[in-house]
C-alpha cells in the first residue's frame, strides 16, 4: 500500500486492516499499541463507529504517513 486515497469509513477501515496485516499483528496487538479496545478497533476496521483520530493513530502505528485533504468538490467554478 504505497499510496492509497480513501474517501469513506469503509475504505479507511480496509486500509487499517491491510496495514495491520502487513505488520503481522492481530487486532488485539494493534488495539493495545494505540490505547483502544480490540472491539473499538474492529468497529473502525469495519467502517462503523470510531473516531478519525483512532483511525489515524492506527495507520501511524503501522508505519504509514497520513495526509488529510479536503474532498474535491464536483462543482465547477466559472469566471
Buried (B, 14 or more C-beta within 10 A) or exposed (E): EEEEEBEEBEEBBBBBBEBBEEEEBEBEBBBEBBEBEBEBBBBBBBBEEBEEEBBBBBBEBBEBEEEEEEEEEEEEEEE
